[in-house]
Amino acid sequence: WAHHLQTPFSHLKKPLKNLRATIVTTAMPDKSYQGKYRRLAQLNLSEPPISLFTGGLFWDRWATHTDDRETYLPIKQLNQAISQGYLGSLADFFYCVPTMYSISQTKEKDAPAVVESCLNNNVDVAFLVPLWPVCHQTVSLIARELETAGIATVIIGSAIDIVEHCGVPRFVFTDFPLGNPCGKPFDQKSQDHIFKLAMKLLETAETSKSVIKNELLWSKDSAWKDKFMYVGKENRTQLRREGDKRRLQQKRAKK
């Protein structure tokens, strides 16, 4: 995992209500961006697709779903914040960044492309949203590069250990199942609350590694956590079969 002792931090250049904002997500436009064809996508922020492809990401399928785009791409909340005067304006584009196990590929290829586009588009702040564990490393690396370029960032995610290990300027920790960091599916109240926390952190953070925890609970108990990545005698055979199938697919893809 990526680890840094120093973390870049960019203060807001103007009040939040005067800033131009974008979003970076690890969901992709469609299935063609997965596998060996993984690549960065730049999409129109004012006319976003109704949904994005999340099938190639290991979010928590035992506890939730990704049928509600706003749980991982808070465009509705972004537009609402602008209409209510909390944020200034929409950037022209938002970014779908492929999750890579390769730290160097993210840092040397995808991050510079996002930074260049944001600078050309006069972006002031970026909201970054990961869906599964490695996604948290991906957006953390990109956030660091954006901050170095003078663009303030805030990550909204669920894997706090990975984010803190990498070292990021601002992080809103949502203790929800992977896949829904921006709120419960089709729950406007929780989605609004979490996005407001992100804006608050942008305004109030004075130093890097600033963290706010979303106090909302996913459920009355934490049983959903026990099921994620659970391996037991009742599902071991099925998981082994699925693993063999995936390894065979990977072998064919490499050829």
Secondary structure, 3 states (H helix, E strand, C coil): CCCCCCCCCCCCCCCHHHCEEEEEECCECCHHHCHHHCCCEEEECCCCCCCCECCCCCCCCCCCCCCCHHHCCCHHHHHHHHHCCCCCEECCEEEECCCCCCHHHHHHHHHHHHHHHHHHCCCCEEEEECCCHHHHHHHHHHHHHHHHCCCEEEEEECCHHHHHHHCCCEEEEECCCCCCCCCCCCCHHHHHHHHHHHHHHHHHCCCCCEEEEECCCCCCCCHHHHHCCCCCCCCHHHHHHHHHHHHHHHHHHHC
